[in-house]
Amino acid sequence: MAGLADRLPMLVELLSEDRDIVRANAADQKKDWNGICSSTLASDLRFFAIADYFLKHDIASFQSQLSEAVKIRIEM
């Protein structure tokens, strides 16, 4: 069985397909009335931040996405 590190590129690709939809849903007050869409966006941003750091060693992307995720959580 492949480990998480081996599956990470595939997981990034799968989650990337819905990235725009998740962001749009979080911005829509009717869809995000209970904060679930914002929570999903924050979780996705955290995942992509860690993946970018692990796969690409992209520190700027890691910091940017993690900062955005934290900001969303604080606003919730």
N, CA, C and O atoms as a Tripos MOL2 file, in Angstrom:
@<TRIPOS>MOLECULE
protein
  304   303    76     0     0
PROTEIN
NO_CHARGES

@<TRIPOS>ATOM
      1 N           0.8470   -1.1790    0.0000 N.3       1 MET1
      2 CA          0.0000    0.0000    0.0000 C.3       1 MET1
      3 C           0.8950    1.2450    0.0000 C.2       1 MET1
      4 O           1.8520    1.3440    0.7670 O.2       1 MET1
      5 N           0.5630    2.1630   -0.8590 N.am      2 ALA2
      6 CA          1.3420    3.3980   -0.9730 C.3       2 ALA2
      7 C           1.0690    4.3010    0.2310 C.2       2 ALA2
      8 O          -0.0530    4.3620    0.7340 O.2       2 ALA2
      9 N           2.1020    4.9910    0.6790 N.am      3 GLY3
     10 CA          1.9640    5.9230    1.7870 C.3       3 GLY3
     11 C           1.3760    7.2420    1.3140 C.2       3 GLY3
     12 O           1.2050    7.4800    0.1190 O.2       3 GLY3
     13 N           1.0750    8.0760    2.2710 N.am      4 LEU4
     14 CA          0.5030    9.3830    1.9620 C.3       4 LEU4
     15 C           1.4230   10.2010    1.0620 C.2       4 LEU4
     16 O           0.9580   10.8690    0.1390 O.2       4 LEU4
     17 N           2.7080   10.1520    1.3240 N.am      5 ALA5
     18 CA          3.6640   10.9110    0.5160 C.3       5 ALA5
     19 C           3.6150   10.4730   -0.9450 C.2       5 ALA5
     20 O           3.7850   11.2900   -1.8490 O.2       5 ALA5
     21 N           3.3860    9.1950   -1.1690 N.am      6 ASP6
     22 CA          3.3000    8.6860   -2.5430 C.3       6 ASP6
     23 C           1.9990    9.0960   -3.2220 C.2       6 ASP6
     24 O           1.9610    9.2770   -4.4390 O.2       6 ASP6
     25 N           0.9440    9.2420   -2.4470 N.am      7 ARG7
     26 CA         -0.3750    9.5990   -2.9990 C.3       7 ARG7
     27 C          -0.6150   11.0970   -3.0560 C.2       7 ARG7
     28 O          -1.5960   11.5410   -3.6520 O.2       7 ARG7
     29 N           0.2600   11.8780   -2.4510 N.am      8 LEU8
     30 CA          0.0430   13.3170   -2.3410 C.3       8 LEU8
     31 C          -0.1590   14.0120   -3.6890 C.2       8 LEU8
     32 O          -1.0840   14.8160   -3.8030 O.2       8 LEU8
     33 N           0.6510   13.7480   -4.7120 N.am      9 PRO9
     34 CA          0.3970   14.4100   -6.0040 C.3       9 PRO9
     35 C          -0.9950   14.1170   -6.5680 C.2       9 PRO9
     36 O          -1.6380   15.0000   -7.1360 O.2       9 PRO9
     37 N          -1.4570   12.8730   -6.4100 N.am     10 MET10
     38 CA         -2.7880   12.5160   -6.8870 C.3      10 MET10
     39 C          -3.8690   13.2470   -6.0830 C.2      10 MET10
     40 O          -4.8540   13.7200   -6.6500 O.2      10 MET10
     41 N          -3.6830   13.3380   -4.7760 N.am     11 LEU11
     42 CA         -4.6560   14.0350   -3.9320 C.3      11 LEU11
     43 C          -4.7230   15.5240   -4.2750 C.2      11 LEU11
     44 O          -5.8050   16.1110   -4.2960 O.2      11 LEU11
     45 N          -3.5750   16.1250   -4.5400 N.am     12 VAL12
     46 CA         -3.5400   17.5430   -4.9350 C.3      12 VAL12
     47 C          -4.3240   17.7270   -6.2360 C.2      12 VAL12
     48 O          -5.1080   18.6660   -6.3690 O.2      12 VAL12
     49 N          -4.1060   16.8340   -7.1790 N.am     13 GLU13
     50 CA         -4.8070   16.9340   -8.4630 C.3      13 GLU13
     51 C          -6.3170   16.8020   -8.2830 C.2      13 GLU13
     52 O          -7.0850   17.5630   -8.8720 O.2      13 GLU13
     53 N          -6.7380   15.8460   -7.4750 N.am     14 LEU14
     54 CA         -8.1760   15.6400   -7.2540 C.3      14 LEU14
     55 C          -8.8250   16.8340   -6.5610 C.2      14 LEU14
     56 O          -9.8870   17.2930   -6.9820 O.2      14 LEU14
     57 N          -8.1990   17.3340   -5.5120 N.am     15 LEU15
     58 CA         -8.7700   18.4710   -4.7910 C.3      15 LEU15
     59 C          -8.7060   19.7600   -5.6080 C.2      15 LEU15
     60 O          -9.5370   20.6500   -5.4270 O.2      15 LEU15
     61 N          -7.7390   19.8630   -6.4900 N.am     16 SER16
     62 CA         -7.6010   21.0700   -7.3220 C.3      16 SER16
     63 C          -8.7730   21.2430   -8.2690 C.2      16 SER16
     64 O          -9.0980   22.3660   -8.6560 O.2      16 SER16
     65 N          -9.4080   20.1500   -8.6440 N.am     17 GLU17
     66 CA        -10.5420   20.2170   -9.5730 C.3      17 GLU17
     67 C         -11.6840   21.0590   -9.0190 C.2      17 GLU17
     68 O         -12.3980   21.7090   -9.7830 O.2      17 GLU17
     69 N         -11.8660   21.0560   -7.7110 N.am     18 ASP18
     70 CA        -12.9800   21.7680   -7.0840 C.3      18 ASP18
     71 C         -12.5680   23.0560   -6.3830 C.2      18 ASP18
     72 O         -13.3720   23.6570   -5.6700 O.2      18 ASP18
     73 N         -11.3440   23.4790   -6.5760 N.am     19 ARG19
     74 CA        -10.8270   24.6400   -5.8470 C.3      19 ARG19
     75 C         -11.6540   25.9060   -6.0710 C.2      19 ARG19
     76 O         -11.9750   26.6160   -5.1180 O.2      19 ARG19
     77 N         -11.9960   26.1850   -7.3140 N.am     20 ASP20
     78 CA        -12.7640   27.3970   -7.6260 C.3      20 ASP20
     79 C         -14.1830   27.3180   -7.0530 C.2      20 ASP20
     80 O         -14.7320   28.3210   -6.5980 O.2      20 ASP20
     81 N         -14.7590   26.1380   -7.0800 N.am     21 ILE21
     82 CA        -16.1150   25.9590   -6.5500 C.3      21 ILE21
     83 C         -16.1270   26.1660   -5.0360 C.2      21 ILE21
     84 O         -17.0200   26.8230   -4.5020 O.2      21 ILE21
     85 N         -15.1450   25.6080   -4.3570 N.am     22 VAL22
     86 CA        -15.0640   25.7550   -2.8960 C.3      22 VAL22
     87 C         -14.9050   27.2220   -2.5200 C.2      22 VAL22
     88 O         -15.5520   27.7040   -1.5900 O.2      22 VAL22
     89 N         -14.0410   27.9300   -3.2460 N.am     23 ARG23
     90 CA        -13.8320   29.3580   -2.9630 C.3      23 ARG23
     91 C         -15.1080   30.1610   -3.2380 C.2      23 ARG23
     92 O         -15.4600   31.0470   -2.4590 O.2      23 ARG23
     93 N         -15.7990   29.8590   -4.3360 N.am     24 ALA24
     94 CA        -17.0350   30.5690   -4.6660 C.3      24 ALA24
     95 C         -18.1230   30.3000   -3.6240 C.2      24 ALA24
     96 O         -18.8500   31.2140   -3.2340 O.2      24 ALA24
     97 N         -18.2300   29.0640   -3.1800 N.am     25 ASN25
     98 CA        -19.2290   28.7280   -2.1590 C.3      25 ASN25
     99 C         -18.9440   29.4480   -0.8390 C.2      25 ASN25
    100 O         -19.8750   29.8770   -0.1580 O.2      25 ASN25
    101 N         -17.6850   29.5810   -0.4800 N.am     26 ALA26
    102 CA        -17.3280   30.2770    0.7620 C.3      26 ALA26
    103 C         -17.6510   31.7670    0.6640 C.2      26 ALA26
    104 O         -17.9370   32.4070    1.6760 O.2      26 ALA26
    105 N         -17.6060   32.3170   -0.5340 N.am     27 ALA27
    106 CA        -17.8930   33.7390   -0.7240 C.3      27 ALA27
    107 C         -19.3970   34.0170   -0.7990 C.2      27 ALA27
    108 O         -19.8150   35.1660   -0.6560 O.2      27 ALA27
    109 N         -20.2030   32.9970   -1.0170 N.am     28 ASP28
    110 CA        -21.6530   33.1420   -1.1450 C.3      28 ASP28
    111 C         -22.2990   33.0020    0.2360 C.2      28 ASP28
    112 O         -22.2820   31.9190    0.8210 O.2      28 ASP28
    113 N         -22.8630   34.0800    0.7510 N.am     29 GLN29
    114 CA        -23.4400   34.0720    2.1030 C.3      29 GLN29
    115 C         -24.6080   33.1000    2.2410 C.2      29 GLN29
    116 O         -24.8350   32.5550    3.3220 O.2      29 GLN29
    117 N         -25.3410   32.8810    1.1670 N.am     30 LYS30
    118 CA        -26.4600   31.9400    1.2440 C.3      30 LYS30
    119 C         -25.9710   30.5030    1.3950 C.2      30 LYS30
    120 O         -26.5560   29.7220    2.1450 O.2      30 LYS30
    121 N         -24.9080   30.1580    0.6910 N.am     31 LYS31
    122 CA        -24.3680   28.7940    0.7750 C.3      31 LYS31
    123 C         -23.5310   28.5940    2.0370 C.2      31 LYS31
    124 O         -23.4080   27.4780    2.5430 O.2      31 LYS31
    125 N         -22.9650   29.6770    2.5330 N.am     32 ASP32
    126 CA        -22.0730   29.5890    3.6930 C.3      32 ASP32
    127 C         -22.7500   30.1150    4.9540 C.2      32 ASP32
    128 O         -22.0740   30.6390    5.8390 O.2      32 ASP32
    129 N         -24.0500   29.9880    5.0500 N.am     33 TRP33
    130 CA        -24.7970   30.5610    6.1640 C.3      33 TRP33
    131 C         -24.3470   29.9960    7.5130 C.2      33 TRP33
    132 O         -24.4490   30.6780    8.5330 O.2      33 TRP33
    133 N         -23.8520   28.7610    7.5250 N.am     34 ASN34
    134 CA        -23.4160   28.1600    8.7870 C.3      34 ASN34
    135 C         -21.8900   28.0290    8.8830 C.2      34 ASN34
    136 O         -21.3770   27.4630    9.8490 O.2      34 ASN34
    137 N         -21.1750   28.5410    7.9010 N.am     35 GLY35
    138 CA        -19.7170   28.5420    7.9310 C.3      35 GLY35
    139 C         -19.0490   27.2900    7.4050 C.2      35 GLY35
    140 O         -17.8210   27.2050    7.3960 O.2      35 GLY35
    141 N         -19.8310   26.3170    6.9650 N.am     36 ILE36
    142 CA        -19.2420   25.0590    6.5190 C.3      36 ILE36
    143 C         -18.3900   25.2380    5.2590 C.2      36 ILE36
    144 O         -17.3600   24.5810    5.1080 O.2      36 ILE36
    145 N         -18.8110   26.1140    4.3670 N.am     37 CYS37
    146 CA        -18.0360   26.3470    3.1400 C.3      37 CYS37
    147 C         -16.7220   27.0550    3.4640 C.2      37 CYS37
    148 O         -15.6870   26.7450    2.8740 O.2      37 CYS37
    149 N         -16.7600   27.9900    4.3860 N.am     38 SER38
    150 CA        -15.5340   28.6740    4.8170 C.3      38 SER38
    151 C         -14.5930   27.6980    5.5120 C.2      38 SER38
    152 O         -13.3780   27.7550    5.3200 O.2      38 SER38
    153 N         -15.1500   26.8140    6.3090 N.am     39 SER39
    154 CA        -14.3390   25.8170    6.9910 C.3      39 SER39
    155 C         -13.6720   24.8780    5.9800 C.2      39 SER39
    156 O         -12.5000   24.5330    6.1270 O.2      39 SER39
    157 N         -14.4160   24.4730    4.9700 N.am     40 THR40
    158 CA        -13.8690   23.6160    3.9210 C.3      40 THR40
    159 C         -12.7540   24.3280    3.1770 C.2      40 THR40
    160 O         -11.7140   23.7340    2.8920 O.2      40 THR40
    161 N         -12.9680   25.6030    2.8590 N.am     41 LEU41
    162 CA        -11.9390   26.3820    2.1750 C.3      41 LEU41
    163 C         -10.6810   26.4800    3.0290 C.2      41 LEU41
    164 O          -9.5750   26.3020    2.5190 O.2      41 LEU41
    165 N         -10.8330   26.7570    4.3060 N.am     42 ALA42
    166 CA         -9.6730   26.8590    5.1980 C.3      42 ALA42
    167 C          -8.9260   25.5340    5.2700 C.2      42 ALA42
    168 O          -7.6950   25.5150    5.2570 O.2      42 ALA42
    169 N          -9.6450   24.4490    5.3450 N.am     43 SER43
    170 CA         -9.0100   23.1280    5.3800 C.3      43 SER43
    171 C          -8.2690   22.8320    4.0850 C.2      43 SER43
    172 O          -7.1490   22.3210    4.1010 O.2      43 SER43
    173 N          -8.9050   23.1580    2.9620 N.am     44 ASP44
    174 CA         -8.2550   22.9550    1.6620 C.3      44 ASP44
    175 C          -6.9960   23.8090    1.5330 C.2      44 ASP44
    176 O          -5.9680   23.3320    1.0510 O.2      44 ASP44
    177 N          -7.0710   25.0530    1.9550 N.am     45 LEU45
    178 CA         -5.9010   25.9310    1.8860 C.3      45 LEU45
    179 C          -4.7530   25.3770    2.7240 C.2      45 LEU45
    180 O          -3.5950   25.4230    2.3080 O.2      45 LEU45
    181 N          -5.0730   24.8620    3.8880 N.am     46 ARG46
    182 CA         -4.0470   24.2580    4.7470 C.3      46 ARG46
    183 C          -3.4310   23.0450    4.0510 C.2      46 ARG46
    184 O          -2.2120   22.8740    4.0580 O.2      46 ARG46
    185 N          -4.2700   22.2100    3.4550 N.am     47 PHE47
    186 CA         -3.7780   21.0350    2.7350 C.3      47 PHE47
    187 C          -2.8510   21.4400    1.5900 C.2      47 PHE47
    188 O          -1.7590   20.8880    1.4470 O.2      47 PHE47
    189 N          -3.2860   22.4050    0.7730 N.am     48 PHE48
    190 CA         -2.4720   22.8390   -0.3720 C.3      48 PHE48
    191 C          -1.1790   23.5070    0.0870 C.2      48 PHE48
    192 O          -0.1470   23.3750   -0.5710 O.2      48 PHE48
    193 N          -1.2260   24.2160    1.1970 N.am     49 ALA49
    194 CA         -0.0120   24.8410    1.7300 C.3      49 ALA49
    195 C           1.0170   23.7740    2.0880 C.2      49 ALA49
    196 O           2.1870   23.8730    1.7180 O.2      49 ALA49
    197 N           0.5690   22.7700    2.8010 N.am     50 ILE50
    198 CA          1.4790   21.6970    3.2060 C.3      50 ILE50
    199 C           1.9660   20.9200    1.9920 C.2      50 ILE50
    200 O           3.1420   20.5640    1.9160 O.2      50 ILE50
    201 N           1.0800   20.6560    1.0500 N.am     51 ALA51
    202 CA          1.4690   19.9310   -0.1610 C.3      51 ALA51
    203 C           2.5000   20.7200   -0.9710 C.2      51 ALA51
    204 O           3.4750   20.1450   -1.4570 O.2      51 ALA51
    205 N           2.2940   22.0270   -1.1190 N.am     52 ASP52
    206 CA          3.2590   22.8460   -1.8570 C.3      52 ASP52
    207 C           4.6240   22.8360   -1.1810 C.2      52 ASP52
    208 O           5.6550   22.7970   -1.8530 O.2      52 ASP52
    209 N           4.6280   22.8710    0.1300 N.am     53 TYR53
    210 CA          5.9000   22.8320    0.8500 C.3      53 TYR53
    211 C           6.5780   21.4740    0.6880 C.2      53 TYR53
    212 O           7.7770   21.3950    0.4230 O.2      53 TYR53
    213 N           5.8020   20.4170    0.8480 N.am     54 PHE54
    214 CA          6.3600   19.0670    0.7840 C.3      54 PHE54
    215 C           6.8180   18.7040   -0.6310 C.2      54 PHE54
    216 O           7.9070   18.1610   -0.8150 O.2      54 PHE54
    217 N           5.9770   19.0100   -1.6320 N.am     55 LEU55
    218 CA          6.2760   18.5940   -3.0050 C.3      55 LEU55
    219 C           7.2240   19.5350   -3.7380 C.2      55 LEU55
    220 O           8.0680   19.0910   -4.5160 O.2      55 LEU55
    221 N           7.0850   20.8350   -3.4890 N.am     56 LYS56
    222 CA          7.8390   21.8310   -4.2660 C.3      56 LYS56
    223 C           8.8200   22.6430   -3.4330 C.2      56 LYS56
    224 O           9.6110   23.4110   -3.9800 O.2      56 LYS56
    225 N           8.7760   22.4830   -2.1320 N.am     57 HIS57
    226 CA          9.5820   23.3060   -1.2210 C.3      57 HIS57
    227 C           9.3110   24.7920   -1.4460 C.2      57 HIS57
    228 O          10.2150   25.6240   -1.3720 O.2      57 HIS57
    229 N           8.0400   25.1040   -1.7230 N.am     58 ASP58
    230 CA          7.6100   26.4730   -2.0180 C.3      58 ASP58
    231 C           7.1770   27.1460   -0.7150 C.2      58 ASP58
    232 O           6.0210   27.0500   -0.3030 O.2      58 ASP58
    233 N           8.1110   27.8150   -0.0910 N.am     59 ILE59
    234 CA          7.8670   28.4420    1.2050 C.3      59 ILE59
    235 C           6.8850   29.6050    1.0870 C.2      59 ILE59
    236 O           6.0390   29.7900    1.9630 O.2      59 ILE59
    237 N           6.9860   30.3850    0.0220 N.am     60 ALA60
    238 CA          6.0890   31.5300   -0.1550 C.3      60 ALA60
    239 C           4.6360   31.0690   -0.2920 C.2      60 ALA60
    240 O           3.7400   31.6560    0.3170 O.2      60 ALA60
    241 N           4.4030   30.0420   -1.0720 N.am     61 SER61
    242 CA          3.0510   29.5120   -1.2330 C.3      61 SER61
    243 C           2.5490   28.9270    0.0860 C.2      61 SER61
    244 O           1.3880   29.1150    0.4460 O.2      61 SER61
    245 N           3.4100   28.2280    0.7950 N.am     62 PHE62
    246 CA          3.0570   27.6640    2.0970 C.3      62 PHE62
    247 C           2.5960   28.7650    3.0400 C.2      62 PHE62
    248 O           1.5390   28.6520    3.6610 O.2      62 PHE62
    249 N           3.3790   29.8240    3.1490 N.am     63 GLN63
    250 CA          3.0500   30.9200    4.0670 C.3      63 GLN63
    251 C           1.7770   31.6400    3.6440 C.2      63 GLN63
    252 O           0.9330   31.9630    4.4800 O.2      63 GLN63
    253 N           1.6410   31.8890    2.3600 N.am     64 SER64
    254 CA          0.4800   32.6240    1.8550 C.3      64 SER64
    255 C          -0.8250   31.8610    2.0960 C.2      64 SER64
    256 O          -1.7940   32.4190    2.6120 O.2      64 SER64
    257 N          -0.8390   30.5880    1.7200 N.am     65 GLN65
    258 CA         -2.0620   29.8040    1.8590 C.3      65 GLN65
    259 C          -2.3840   29.5140    3.3270 C.2      65 GLN65
    260 O          -3.5500   29.5200    3.7240 O.2      65 GLN65
    261 N          -1.3670   29.2650    4.1140 N.am     66 LEU66
    262 CA         -1.6000   29.0220    5.5280 C.3      66 LEU66
    263 C          -2.1090   30.2870    6.2220 C.2      66 LEU66
    264 O          -2.9740   30.2130    7.0950 O.2      66 LEU66
    265 N          -1.5740   31.4440    5.8360 N.am     67 SER67
    266 CA         -2.0490   32.7170    6.3940 C.3      67 SER67
    267 C          -3.5130   32.9560    6.0420 C.2      67 SER67
    268 O          -4.2940   33.4060    6.8820 O.2      67 SER67
    269 N          -3.8830   32.6540    4.7960 N.am     68 GLU68
    270 CA         -5.2760   32.8250    4.3770 C.3      68 GLU68
    271 C          -6.1930   31.8770    5.1560 C.2      68 GLU68
    272 O          -7.2920   32.2630    5.5540 O.2      68 GLU68
    273 N          -5.7440   30.6520    5.3700 N.am     69 ALA69
    274 CA         -6.5390   29.6810    6.1300 C.3      69 ALA69
    275 C          -6.7560   30.1600    7.5670 C.2      69 ALA69
    276 O          -7.8600   30.0530    8.1000 O.2      69 ALA69
    277 N          -5.7180   30.6780    8.1800 N.am     70 VAL70
    278 CA         -5.8190   31.1770    9.5560 C.3      70 VAL70
    279 C          -6.7540   32.3800    9.6170 C.2      70 VAL70
    280 O          -7.5580   32.4960   10.5420 O.2      70 VAL70
    281 N          -6.6550   33.2620    8.6490 N.am     71 LYS71
    282 CA         -7.5330   34.4370    8.6040 C.3      71 LYS71
    283 C          -9.0070   34.0100    8.5220 C.2      71 LYS71
    284 O          -9.8640   34.5840    9.1940 O.2      71 LYS71
    285 N          -9.2830   33.0220    7.7130 N.am     72 ILE72
    286 CA        -10.6600   32.5230    7.5930 C.3      72 ILE72
    287 C         -11.1280   31.9610    8.9280 C.2      72 ILE72
    288 O         -12.2450   32.2430    9.3640 O.2      72 ILE72
    289 N         -10.2870   31.1740    9.5750 N.am     73 ARG73
    290 CA        -10.6530   30.5720   10.8630 C.3      73 ARG73
    291 C         -10.8970   31.6390   11.9230 C.2      73 ARG73
    292 O         -11.8250   31.5190   12.7210 O.2      73 ARG73
    293 N         -10.0740   32.6770   11.9350 N.am     74 ILE74
    294 CA        -10.2550   33.7650   12.9100 C.3      74 ILE74
    295 C         -11.5710   34.4930   12.6630 C.2      74 ILE74
    296 O         -12.2850   34.8260   13.6090 O.2      74 ILE74
    297 N         -11.8940   34.7410   11.4020 N.am     75 GLU75
    298 CA        -13.1390   35.4420   11.0620 C.3      75 GLU75
    299 C         -14.3750   34.6020   11.3910 C.2      75 GLU75
    300 O         -15.4620   35.1410   11.5980 O.2      75 GLU75
    301 N         -14.2040   33.3080   11.4380 N.am     76 MET76
    302 CA        -15.3480   32.4390   11.7520 C.3      76 MET76
    303 C         -15.6930   32.5860   13.2190 C.2      76 MET76
    304 O         -16.6270   31.9450   13.7010 O.2      76 MET76
@<TRIPOS>BOND
     1     1     2 1
     2     2     3 1
     3     3     4 2
     4     3     5 am
     5     5     6 1
     6     6     7 1
     7     7     8 2
     8     7     9 am
     9     9    10 1
    10    10    11 1
    11    11    12 2
    12    11    13 am
    13    13    14 1
    14    14    15 1
    15    15    16 2
    16    15    17 am
    17    17    18 1
    18    18    19 1
    19    19    20 2
    20    19    21 am
    21    21    22 1
    22    22    23 1
    23    23    24 2
    24    23    25 am
    25    25    26 1
    26    26    27 1
    27    27    28 2
    28    27    29 am
    29    29    30 1
    30    30    31 1
    31    31    32 2
    32    31    33 am
    33    33    34 1
    34    34    35 1
    35    35    36 2
    36    35    37 am
    37    37    38 1
    38    38    39 1
    39    39    40 2
    40    39    41 am
    41    41    42 1
    42    42    43 1
    43    43    44 2
    44    43    45 am
    45    45    46 1
    46    46    47 1
    47    47    48 2
    48    47    49 am
    49    49    50 1
    50    50    51 1
    51    51    52 2
    52    51    53 am
    53    53    54 1
    54    54    55 1
    55    55    56 2
    56    55    57 am
    57    57    58 1
    58    58    59 1
    59    59    60 2
    60    59    61 am
    61    61    62 1
    62    62    63 1
    63    63    64 2
    64    63    65 am
    65    65    66 1
    66    66    67 1
    67    67    68 2
    68    67    69 am
    69    69    70 1
    70    70    71 1
    71    71    72 2
    72    71    73 am
    73    73    74 1
    74    74    75 1
    75    75    76 2
    76    75    77 am
    77    77    78 1
    78    78    79 1
    79    79    80 2
    80    79    81 am
    81    81    82 1
    82    82    83 1
    83    83    84 2
    84    83    85 am
    85    85    86 1
    86    86    87 1
    87    87    88 2
    88    87    89 am
    89    89    90 1
    90    90    91 1
    91    91    92 2
    92    91    93 am
    93    93    94 1
    94    94    95 1
    95    95    96 2
    96    95    97 am
    97    97    98 1
    98    98    99 1
    99    99   100 2
   100    99   101 am
   101   101   102 1
   102   102   103 1
   103   103   104 2
   104   103   105 am
   105   105   106 1
   106   106   107 1
   107   107   108 2
   108   107   109 am
   109   109   110 1
   110   110   111 1
   111   111   112 2
   112   111   113 am
   113   113   114 1
   114   114   115 1
   115   115   116 2
   116   115   117 am
   117   117   118 1
   118   118   119 1
   119   119   120 2
   120   119   121 am
   121   121   122 1
   122   122   123 1
   123   123   124 2
   124   123   125 am
   125   125   126 1
   126   126   127 1
   127   127   128 2
   128   127   129 am
   129   129   130 1
   130   130   131 1
   131   131   132 2
   132   131   133 am
   133   133   134 1
   134   134   135 1
   135   135   136 2
   136   135   137 am
   137   137   138 1
   138   138   139 1
   139   139   140 2
   140   139   141 am
   141   141   142 1
   142   142   143 1
   143   143   144 2
   144   143   145 am
   145   145   146 1
   146   146   147 1
   147   147   148 2
   148   147   149 am
   149   149   150 1
   150   150   151 1
   151   151   152 2
   152   151   153 am
   153   153   154 1
   154   154   155 1
   155   155   156 2
   156   155   157 am
   157   157   158 1
   158   158   159 1
   159   159   160 2
   160   159   161 am
   161   161   162 1
   162   162   163 1
   163   163   164 2
   164   163   165 am
   165   165   166 1
   166   166   167 1
   167   167   168 2
   168   167   169 am
   169   169   170 1
   170   170   171 1
   171   171   172 2
   172   171   173 am
   173   173   174 1
   174   174   175 1
   175   175   176 2
   176   175   177 am
   177   177   178 1
   178   178   179 1
   179   179   180 2
   180   179   181 am
   181   181   182 1
   182   182   183 1
   183   183   184 2
   184   183   185 am
   185   185   186 1
   186   186   187 1
   187   187   188 2
   188   187   189 am
   189   189   190 1
   190   190   191 1
   191   191   192 2
   192   191   193 am
   193   193   194 1
   194   194   195 1
   195   195   196 2
   196   195   197 am
   197   197   198 1
   198   198   199 1
   199   199   200 2
   200   199   201 am
   201   201   202 1
   202   202   203 1
   203   203   204 2
   204   203   205 am
   205   205   206 1
   206   206   207 1
   207   207   208 2
   208   207   209 am
   209   209   210 1
   210   210   211 1
   211   211   212 2
   212   211   213 am
   213   213   214 1
   214   214   215 1
   215   215   216 2
   216   215   217 am
   217   217   218 1
   218   218   219 1
   219   219   220 2
   220   219   221 am
   221   221   222 1
   222   222   223 1
   223   223   224 2
   224   223   225 am
   225   225   226 1
   226   226   227 1
   227   227   228 2
   228   227   229 am
   229   229   230 1
   230   230   231 1
   231   231   232 2
   232   231   233 am
   233   233   234 1
   234   234   235 1
   235   235   236 2
   236   235   237 am
   237   237   238 1
   238   238   239 1
   239   239   240 2
   240   239   241 am
   241   241   242 1
   242   242   243 1
   243   243   244 2
   244   243   245 am
   245   245   246 1
   246   246   247 1
   247   247   248 2
   248   247   249 am
   249   249   250 1
   250   250   251 1
   251   251   252 2
   252   251   253 am
   253   253   254 1
   254   254   255 1
   255   255   256 2
   256   255   257 am
   257   257   258 1
   258   258   259 1
   259   259   260 2
   260   259   261 am
   261   261   262 1
   262   262   263 1
   263   263   264 2
   264   263   265 am
   265   265   266 1
   266   266   267 1
   267   267   268 2
   268   267   269 am
   269   269   270 1
   270   270   271 1
   271   271   272 2
   272   271   273 am
   273   273   274 1
   274   274   275 1
   275   275   276 2
   276   275   277 am
   277   277   278 1
   278   278   279 1
   279   279   280 2
   280   279   281 am
   281   281   282 1
   282   282   283 1
   283   283   284 2
   284   283   285 am
   285   285   286 1
   286   286   287 1
   287   287   288 2
   288   287   289 am
   289   289   290 1
   290   290   291 1
   291   291   292 2
   292   291   293 am
   293   293   294 1
   294   294   295 1
   295   295   296 2
   296   295   297 am
   297   297   298 1
   298   298   299 1
   299   299   300 2
   300   299   301 am
   301   301   302 1
   302   302   303 1
   303   303   304 2
@<TRIPOS>SUBSTRUCTURE
     1 MET1         2 RESIDUE 1 A MET
     2 ALA2         6 RESIDUE 1 A ALA
     3 GLY3        10 RESIDUE 1 A GLY
     4 LEU4        14 RESIDUE 1 A LEU
     5 ALA5        18 RESIDUE 1 A ALA
     6 ASP6        22 RESIDUE 1 A ASP
     7 ARG7        26 RESIDUE 1 A ARG
     8 LEU8        30 RESIDUE 1 A LEU
     9 PRO9        34 RESIDUE 1 A PRO
    10 MET10       38 RESIDUE 1 A MET
    11 LEU11       42 RESIDUE 1 A LEU
    12 VAL12       46 RESIDUE 1 A VAL
    13 GLU13       50 RESIDUE 1 A GLU
    14 LEU14       54 RESIDUE 1 A LEU
    15 LEU15       58 RESIDUE 1 A LEU
    16 SER16       62 RESIDUE 1 A SER
    17 GLU17       66 RESIDUE 1 A GLU
    18 ASP18       70 RESIDUE 1 A ASP
    19 ARG19       74 RESIDUE 1 A ARG
    20 ASP20       78 RESIDUE 1 A ASP
    21 ILE21       82 RESIDUE 1 A ILE
    22 VAL22       86 RESIDUE 1 A VAL
    23 ARG23       90 RESIDUE 1 A ARG
    24 ALA24       94 RESIDUE 1 A ALA
    25 ASN25       98 RESIDUE 1 A ASN
    26 ALA26      102 RESIDUE 1 A ALA
    27 ALA27      106 RESIDUE 1 A ALA
    28 ASP28      110 RESIDUE 1 A ASP
    29 GLN29      114 RESIDUE 1 A GLN
    30 LYS30      118 RESIDUE 1 A LYS
    31 LYS31      122 RESIDUE 1 A LYS
    32 ASP32      126 RESIDUE 1 A ASP
    33 TRP33      130 RESIDUE 1 A TRP
    34 ASN34      134 RESIDUE 1 A ASN
    35 GLY35      138 RESIDUE 1 A GLY
    36 ILE36      142 RESIDUE 1 A ILE
    37 CYS37      146 RESIDUE 1 A CYS
    38 SER38      150 RESIDUE 1 A SER
    39 SER39      154 RESIDUE 1 A SER
    40 THR40      158 RESIDUE 1 A THR
    41 LEU41      162 RESIDUE 1 A LEU
    42 ALA42      166 RESIDUE 1 A ALA
    43 SER43      170 RESIDUE 1 A SER
    44 ASP44      174 RESIDUE 1 A ASP
    45 LEU45      178 RESIDUE 1 A LEU
    46 ARG46      182 RESIDUE 1 A ARG
    47 PHE47      186 RESIDUE 1 A PHE
    48 PHE48      190 RESIDUE 1 A PHE
    49 ALA49      194 RESIDUE 1 A ALA
    50 ILE50      198 RESIDUE 1 A ILE
    51 ALA51      202 RESIDUE 1 A ALA
    52 ASP52      206 RESIDUE 1 A ASP
    53 TYR53      210 RESIDUE 1 A TYR
    54 PHE54      214 RESIDUE 1 A PHE
    55 LEU55      218 RESIDUE 1 A LEU
    56 LYS56      222 RESIDUE 1 A LYS
    57 HIS57      226 RESIDUE 1 A HIS
    58 ASP58      230 RESIDUE 1 A ASP
    59 ILE59      234 RESIDUE 1 A ILE
    60 ALA60      238 RESIDUE 1 A ALA
    61 SER61      242 RESIDUE 1 A SER
    62 PHE62      246 RESIDUE 1 A PHE
    63 GLN63      250 RESIDUE 1 A GLN
    64 SER64      254 RESIDUE 1 A SER
    65 GLN65      258 RESIDUE 1 A GLN
    66 LEU66      262 RESIDUE 1 A LEU
    67 SER67      266 RESIDUE 1 A SER
    68 GLU68      270 RESIDUE 1 A GLU
    69 ALA69      274 RESIDUE 1 A ALA
    70 VAL70      278 RESIDUE 1 A VAL
    71 LYS71      282 RESIDUE 1 A LYS
    72 ILE72      286 RESIDUE 1 A ILE
    73 ARG73      290 RESIDUE 1 A ARG
    74 ILE74      294 RESIDUE 1 A ILE
    75 GLU75      298 RESIDUE 1 A GLU
    76 MET76      302 RESIDUE 1 A MET
